[in-house]
Amino acid sequence: MRHITTHTTPATGLRSIGDTSWQPHGACHGMDPDDADATFFPLPRDYEAIADAKELCAMCPVRRDCLNYALENDLKEGVWGGLTAEEREPWHKGLPHRLDYSRVVAFFNGRDVHLTEAERQVVIDHAYVRGWRPDRLAVALQIGTKHARDLLRQAANKVFDRDRTLGVPRRKDSKRKAAPSKASRPVSARPATQQPVTRPVAPASAHAPLGKAA
């Protein structure tokens, strides 16, 4: 069940899509409704009114919450967070790709925050790394268990493909290979040291002439 935030909750910058607890902390809070409409919803070429609105937004402590509220609720008119409708147009188009890790951290801390598509994918990847079961992810994202199982399987395949593409470093073997023993060394056909060859002395011939007697 979603946590319902009241208007008295302190502004934290991490809120759900329907949370308006930041509004009492705005610099424009307490203005006359007619003056507020004239200031923050000026005509497209009323540059003086636009400058007055931006000057008031510049000193607002919840300017970021105001801008996020306009983006997440697709508010295409008026000055929100110090930006006009034309200035917010690129933000509206790029909202699904916005990645704010403070929202991801708040999600894992149990806060009910609005997640963009990019932030939601980061949550799924981290849930797989943390070993979340499909039923836990299903409750957190408020989806079906089968859908959560498919999302975790996709995250697992992504990790597998990454490791296969980039390569996983192998563990170094601390044991050195043992040196081959002497018995296993091949015996050389040639001896290590060549022994001198002794030739037999031929015996004296019987017909050889005898020397003179002394």
C-alpha positions in Angstrom: 0.0 0.0 0.0 1.4 3.4 -1.0 2.4 5.8 1.7 0.2 8.9 1.6 2.2 12.1 2.4 0.4 14.9 4.2 1.0 18.6 3.7 2.6 18.8 7.1 5.4 16.5 6.2 8.8 18.3 6.0 10.2 18.8 2.5 12.9 16.3 1.8 13.4 16.6 -2.0 12.5 12.9 -2.3 8.8 12.6 -2.8 6.2 10.6 -4.7 4.6 11.9 -7.8 1.5 13.2 -6.0 3.3 14.7 -3.0 2.7 18.4 -2.5 4.3 18.7 0.9 6.9 21.0 -0.5 4.4 23.8 -1.4 4.1 25.4 2.1 7.9 25.9 2.0 7.8 27.8 -1.3 8.6 31.5 -1.6 5.3 32.0 -3.3 3.3 30.4 -0.5 0.7 32.8 0.9 0.4 35.0 -2.2 -3.0 36.2 -3.3 -4.3 33.8 -5.9 -4.9 36.6 -8.4 -1.4 37.9 -8.0 0.1 34.4 -8.2 -1.7 33.8 -11.4 -0.5 37.1 -12.9 3.0 36.4 -11.8 3.5 32.7 -12.6 1.1 32.4 -15.6 2.1 35.5 -17.7 1.5 36.0 -21.4 4.2 34.6 -23.6 5.7 38.0 -24.3 5.2 39.6 -20.9 8.9 39.6 -20.2 8.5 41.9 -17.1 6.2 39.4 -15.4 8.4 36.5 -16.4 11.4 38.3 -14.9 9.5 38.9 -11.7 8.5 35.2 -11.4 12.1 34.1 -12.0 13.4 36.5 -9.4 11.0 35.1 -6.9 11.9 31.5 -7.8 15.6 32.2 -7.5 15.3 32.6 -3.7 12.9 29.7 -3.3 14.2 26.8 -1.1 12.1 24.2 -2.8 12.7 25.3 -6.4 13.9 21.8 -7.4 10.7 20.2 -6.0 8.6 22.7 -7.9 10.4 21.9 -11.1 10.1 18.1 -10.6 6.4 18.5 -9.8 5.8 20.3 -13.1 7.8 17.7 -15.1 6.3 14.6 -13.5 2.7 15.9 -13.8 3.3 17.1 -17.3 2.4 20.8 -16.6 3.1 22.6 -19.8 2.0 26.1 -18.8 3.3 28.7 -16.4 6.6 29.3 -14.6 7.6 26.3 -12.4 11.0 26.0 -10.7 12.2 29.2 -12.3 11.7 27.9 -15.9 9.0 28.9 -18.4 7.1 26.4 -20.5 9.5 26.8 -23.5 12.5 26.3 -21.2 11.0 23.2 -19.7 10.2 21.5 -23.0 13.5 19.7 -23.3 13.2 18.5 -19.7 9.7 17.1 -20.5 11.1 15.2 -23.5 14.1 13.8 -21.6 12.2 12.9 -18.4 12.1 9.1 -19.0 16.0 9.1 -19.3 16.6 11.2 -16.2 18.8 9.4 -13.6 18.9 10.7 -10.1 20.7 8.3 -7.8 19.3 10.0 -4.7 15.9 8.7 -5.7 17.3 5.2 -6.2 18.9 5.3 -2.7 15.6 6.6 -1.2 13.7 3.7 -2.9 16.0 1.2 -1.2 15.5 3.0 2.1 11.8 2.4 1.8 10.6 5.8 0.5 7.8 6.1 -1.9 9.4 8.1 -4.7 8.6 8.6 -8.3 11.0 6.7 -10.5 11.7 7.4 -14.1 12.3 4.6 -16.6 16.1 4.9 -16.2 15.9 5.0 -12.4 13.6 2.0 -12.4 16.0 0.0 -14.5 18.8 0.8 -12.0 16.6 -0.4 -9.2 16.0 -3.7 -11.0 19.7 -4.2 -11.6 20.6 -3.5 -8.0 17.8 -5.7 -6.8 19.3 -8.6 -8.7 22.8 -7.9 -7.4 21.4 -7.7 -3.8 19.7 -11.1 -4.3 16.1 -9.9 -4.1 13.5 -12.6 -4.7 10.7 -11.9 -7.3 8.0 -11.5 -4.6 10.0 -8.8 -2.8 10.6 -6.8 -6.1 7.0 -7.2 -7.0 5.9 -5.6 -3.7 8.4 -2.8 -4.0 7.5 -1.9 -7.6 3.8 -2.8 -7.2 3.9 -5.3 -10.1 3.0 -8.9 -10.6 5.3 -11.6 -9.3 5.7 -13.1 -12.8 6.6 -9.7 -14.2 9.2 -9.2 -11.4 10.7 -12.7 -12.2 11.1 -11.7 -15.8 12.8 -8.4 -14.9 15.3 -10.2 -12.6 16.0 -12.7 -15.3 16.7 -9.9 -17.8 19.1 -8.4 -15.3 20.8 -11.7 -14.9 21.2 -12.1 -18.6 22.6 -8.6 -18.8 25.3 -9.4 -16.3 26.1 -12.7 -18.1 26.4 -10.9 -21.5 28.6 -8.2 -19.9 31.0 -10.8 -18.4 31.1 -12.8 -21.6 31.8 -9.7 -23.7 34.3 -8.0 -21.5 35.8 -11.2 -20.0 36.1 -12.2 -16.4 39.7 -12.2 -15.1 40.8 -15.6 -14.0 42.1 -16.3 -10.6 45.9 -16.4 -10.4 47.2 -19.8 -9.2 49.4 -19.2 -6.2 51.0 -22.6 -6.4 53.9 -22.7 -8.8 54.2 -25.7 -11.0 56.6 -28.3 -9.6 59.9 -28.7 -11.4 60.2 -32.0 -13.3 62.1 -34.6 -11.3 65.4 -36.1 -12.4 63.8 -39.4 -13.2 61.4 -37.8 -15.6 64.1 -36.0 -17.5 64.9 -37.5 -20.9 68.1 -39.4 -21.1 70.4 -37.9 -23.7 71.9 -40.2 -26.3 75.2 -38.4 -25.9 77.0 -38.6 -22.6 77.5 -35.4 -20.7 81.3 -35.9 -20.6 83.2 -37.6 -23.3 85.6 -40.2 -22.0 89.1 -40.5 -23.7 89.3 -43.3 -26.1 92.2 -45.8 -25.3 93.5 -47.7 -28.3 95.2 -51.1 -27.7 99.0 -51.2 -28.4 99.8 -53.6 -31.2 102.3 -56.4 -30.1 105.8 -56.4 -31.5 106.2 -58.5 -34.6 108.5 -61.6 -34.3 110.2 -60.7 -37.6 111.1 -57.3 -36.4 114.9 -56.7 -36.4 116.5 -56.7 -33.1 118.6 -53.8 -32.0 122.3 -54.1 -31.3 123.4 -55.4 -28.0 124.7 -52.9 -25.6 
